[in-house]
Amino acid sequence: MSGDVRSRLALPEGFRFLREGDIGQAFRTGNEIMDRYVLRDYHRWSLLPNDLVVLYEIDVRIAGIIEMRINLDHIVVDMVGSNALVQAAGVGTKLMSLAENFAKQLAIGEIRLDSLDDVVSWYRLSGYAQYADRYYDAELGCWLTPMKKLIR
C-alpha cells in the first residue's frame, strides 16, 4: 500500500520522502528517548508496508522527520522530531500539519499517536485528546499517553 499511497500524495515545498542516501546525515532531537533512533532506523521503517517517512528540509539540511503508518480509517504517527542541529522554529507544527494534510488527501478521518510526557500539553493545544489510559512502554522506558485528533 505504501507505494500506492506515495503516488497519491502531494508534498508541500520543503518536504520529501526519506531516501537511503539520507541515512548518513546528522539528526538529533535532543530528547534522550528519540535519539536512540537514527536515520538508518527511519529508513528501515520506511520500507515497511503502509509506512511513510517524510523529511522537512531547510537549506538542504534535515530540519525534521515524521514517520506514519497509514491505515484504512486512521493514521498513526509513530515518530516526529525536530533536528536540534538545525535551528528552526515551528518544525514540529509543520510536520503534524503534514500528517493532517495527508489524512485529508486520503479521506482518513483520524490521527493517532502515543505522546511522550513532555509534549502532551502541546498536542492538547493542537486539538488532540487523550483516548485511552496512559501506559508504560518497557521498550522505550517511559510513559506514553494515547492521543487522537479527528480530521475534517
Buried (B, 14 or more C-beta within 10 A) or exposed (E): EBEEBBEEBEBEEEBEBBEEEBBEBEBBBEBEBBEEBBBEBBBEBBEEEBBBBBBBBBEEBBBBBBBBBBEEEBBBBBBBBBBBBBEBEEBBEBBBEBBBBBBEEBEBBBBBBBBBEEBBEEBBEBBBEBEEEEEEEEEEEEBBBBBBBEBE
